[in-house]
Amino acid sequence: MKKRNYFLFIYIFIALSIFLIKAQAAELKPFTTDGCSSFPDGSLEHKNLWLACCTAHDLAYWQGGTFKQREQADVDLKECVAKVGEKEIAILMLAGVRVGGTALLPTSFRWGYGWPYPKFYGELTAQERMQVENRLAEYANTEQN
């Protein structure tokens, strides 16, 4: 019996070590946005009316973080779209992102989509925050050029 426990311990230790190494080695991909994902970027008259709202929302989703941060990003999207005069669209968009944006699904628009899947809810580590800052600086440079 002791020999079995020893091998179980070794197996768990190796598996946990591999998991921790993989988690620490996760690399944030450069920021990308698909606009409002599967939703129009604006109205028929103004094709990009709320596109900036969706881009800001994508920025929050790309970097990920806690569940509370996701909730705030979704509320910010709703408020931004409402400010451009589309309160009903804002409510519809909020419902869509609350259902479709979960970190649990391996979609291209999930919470934390900049990180390899799975990247669940939680505070970003100091190393992850550094990667976010570096990628944001890269993105700012490409936007200026």
Buried (B, 14 or more C-beta within 10 A) or exposed (E): EEEEEEEEEEEEEEEEEEEEEEEEEBEBEEBEBEBBBEBBBBBEEEEBBBBBBBBBBBBBBBBBBEEEBBEEBBEBBBEBBBEBEBEEBBEEBBEBBBEBBBBEEEBEBBBBBBBBBEBEBBEBEEEBEEBBEEBBEEBEEEEEE
